[in-house]
C-alpha cells in the first residue's frame, strides 16, 4: 500500500526575507482565516534579533508582518502554544534568558505582553531548548551547562525550579514533554534521558546510541513524542540519524535512517538532522500493525532535505534545497501545511493536497 | 586633528611620496564619505586607533589621555565604536546583494560541474577543443539563471483600458547591474543572436536608456518631460516639442511609442477629419510606414511593431523596398497641399530620419549611444563585426562628446574595442567582485583570446590566472560576512591553485562557540573530505568547551577527534574531582558522562577507567547491602580487572583496595586465589616504591589504611594457600 496522501507534489511557496531565520513556528490560529507564523529573525546588518509574527496568504503568496518584538540576544529555541484562548510563544536565547510572549485573544498576532526570566538565573550560557507542556503553563529548559529547569508561567511572573544540575559533566541539546509529569531530553553521544517529576534527583532511564562500530555516535538535535504513544521517543541528529527509543525495550533502538541503518533502509540525508516531528498528515501504511511500528516522521537536514521517513518504507522527499533547512513546523490544526526556514534567508511554506 | 590626513600638515615628505607612489591616486574618482562617530567622550581625545572588524566594519578605539593622578576625573578612559562602511553602491543594498549571492550559487556550481565533465569527456575522445559545440548553450543557461536574479524583467500587463496619453509605460526601475549583464550576455554567450545583434542593441537601449539619464539628457528623459506636459496640451501638433520628441523616439527605434503619439495628432479628431483630410492622410501614411519597418530578427514580442525577417537576403530586399516607399512619399505632391506648417515640417523631418540623413539624426538624438543605435537603424543596417561597430562608436562620440562617462558606457566601449581587461576593470569598479567573478564565465566563452588571457597562469599573480584571482577575491568577500561564509567554499574549490589553502584558513577561523556554526563548518569539511581540518576543529571545540566548564561536551569533541593526548591530560583533572566527589550521591551527576565515555579504551585516553570504577563501586555497594557470596565474587572480578587495567591511575590503587577490605576479609572463605592476591600485593609493593618519587600524590585516607590493607592481603594469602 503506497502512501496515497503524498501522491501529488506539494504546493511550495518560497518567501525571501532579508534576515537570517533562526526558527519558525505556526501560531495556533483562533479562526480558520488566520494563518499566523512566528519567526525568530537575526538581522546581521544591525546585529539585532527579533521575534516577528506574520500572516500568510497563499494567493498571491505573501507573508505580511503583523508585529515585532526585539530580543536582547539571538533566539536559540522557539515554541508556541495556547492557553485560555490566547496564543503564546516561549523563546530561549543564546544569552540564557527565557521570554514568554502573549498574543491578544482579539488580535493573536500582536505579541504585546511579556514575561521574562533573565539570563544567568536558569543557565550558564546559552539555553539549548525550551519546551512547553501541552496545554499547560509549564516549560522545561535545558542547556549545554547540564542543567534541567522547570519554568512555571504565572499571572505576572515566571518562577523556576532546578530539576538537575550535572555541573557541565553532561550537556543537553533538546527536550520534549511526554506527559504532565514526564519529559525526555537528548544530548551528546546520541544519548537520551527520561525524566519523571515523581522520581526526582536523576533521570529514571538513560540511553546511549552505539549501534555502529564504524562511526562514533553524534549529537541528538531534536526529539519528539507522539501524544498517543508516550512510551516512544523519536530522535534526530548527526549523520542523518533518526531513531526511536521505546521505553519498554530501552536497549533496542529502532533506527529509521542514518549510518548503520542497514541496507533495507534508504537514508534521505547524510548530514545533521536539525529537527524531527511526527507527521500527523501522512497516513501510515502500516495500519494493521499499530503498536509496534513507528509512525511517519518528518525531518529536515543540513543538506537541504525535507522528507517523511517511515519504518520499512522508502522516504518521501518533500523539498530538496541547495541550502540547509534549519527548522520546520507542521501546523497542528492543518497538518497539511508545513513551514520551514532555509539557510539563505528565506522561508518555504508547503501545502500538501 | 588625528585621524584626518591633511595635505598641509606635512609638506616635507609630500614631494618625495609623490614620486614613489605605485598607483596614481585620482582623488576626483570618488567623493570621500564622512561618517560621524558618537563616542560620547569628553575632550581632549589623546589617541585614535583604527582597525578592521568583521566584514565592512571599522573598529575605532577612542582613547583619552591618561588623567593626572590627583584629579577626581571619573570619566572613562576610552571607548571602542564600530563604524559600518556602506559599500558605496546606492543601487543595490546589502540584503539584495546577499540574495543575488545566494541565488547565483546553484547556476555557478552547475556550470563548474558541467565544465569538468565536458573536460573529462574531451580528454577521453581526444577532441581538439575542450568545448564542444553546445558549450555556449550551457553558458547561456547559466547566464539566463543569473540574469533572472538581477531584477524582474516582466513588465506589468497592459492595462485593459489603454490611456492614449500614457506614452511611456510604468515599468520597474531598471538596474545598471542587469543592463551590464545583458550586454555581456548578448555579445559573448548568446551565439544564437549574433545575426541580429543590432536589433538586440536597439532593445537593450529601449530598456536601459533611462539609466543613462543620470549623467546627461537622453531621449528617455525628453520623453518623460513631455509626458508630464502632455496632459495640459490642447492642440498638440502646434507644439514644436511634440515633433521633436516624435523624431527622437523614431531615431532610436521606439516605433510603438511613435505610432501611439502620432495618433494624438489633432487631425484624427472627429470634427476635424473633414477639413484636414490631406494632413491626416499624410500622418496616417507615415505612421503606417513606420509600423511596417523591416527588422532583422526572428520575431517581435506581442504588441510590438515591425516586419520580421530571419534571413539576411530577405531582409535586404524588404528594407530596400521599404526605403523606396519612403522616398516616394517624400516626393509626393500632397505635401504642397498640406497647410499645417508644423505637421508638414515634423513629418518631413521624420522621413529624413528614416532615409538616414545623418544631420537630422544627429540633431534629434542626445547621447552618443543613441546616435550610434540610430545609425544601425537607418544608415548602416547591415553592419557586421565588432571592428566596424567600434569605429562607428568612435565617430558618434566625436559628434556627441560625453561630459562624464556612465559605467555602462565604459563597458560597451570595452566590449566593442575587444578589450577584456577594460571590461573587467569597469565591471569591478562599477559593480564589485560578484560581477567580475561571474562575468568571467561569459567573457571566456566570447573568444579564444579572451579565454587565454583569463585562464593563463601568471607569474605576476603568484602563479594563478586572472579568472582564479577574481574568484578568490569574491570568495574573500563572502567569507567576511557571517551569513555568506557558507557559500565561499563553492567558489574556493573551483580555484585550482590557491582555493583549497584559503578554504582551510577560512574553516579554521570560524567561531566554534555555537554548535550550529561548528556543525555547519564540520559538514563542509565532510563534503570536501578535509579530515585533518575537521579533526583539528573538533579539538579546538573540545578544548573550548572543556575550558568553559562543559566537561561533557569537551570530552565528546576530543573523542570525536580521537585526540588521545588531550583526553589523557584532561583525564588527570577529571580523576582529581572523582577522588574527592564520587560518592553514591554524586554518581548520579557523573552517570551521563560515564555513559558517554563508554567502556572501550580506544578513544577515551584512559577515561574508560571511570566506567570500570563505576561498575566496581556499584557491585561493592551491593556487597555492603548484605548480598550473597556470588555478588561478592562479582565485586572481586571488577576489582581484579580494575587493578590489572593499565589505565587505572596509581593514586586510585590504595583507595580501591581500602574500599574492598570487606572482600579481602570475607568470612566464609577467601574470595581471592593465590595469584590474585599476589597481584594485589605486587601493586602494593609498587605503590611503596612510588612513594619515594616526588610527584606521588598521597591518597586522602586514614593513616593506618596501608597497614590494614597489607594485613588483610597477607591473611587472605594464607587462607588461599591453605585452601589450595
Interface residues (C-beta under 8 A of the other chain):
Chain A: X16 X18 X19 X20 X44 X45 X94 X124 X125 X126 X144 X145 X146 X165 X166 X167 X168 X169 X170 X171 X173 X187 X188 X189 X191 X193 X201 X202 X203 X206 X208 X210 X216 X219 X238 X271 X272 X302 X303 X322 X323 X324 X326 X343 X344 X345
Chain B: X84 X94 X95 X96 X98 X99 X102 X105 X106 X109 X481 X482 X483 X486 X514 X515 X516 X519 X520 X523 X526 X545 X548 X549 X550 X551 X552 X553 X556 X559 X560 X588 X589 X590 X591 X592 X593 X595 X596 X598 X603
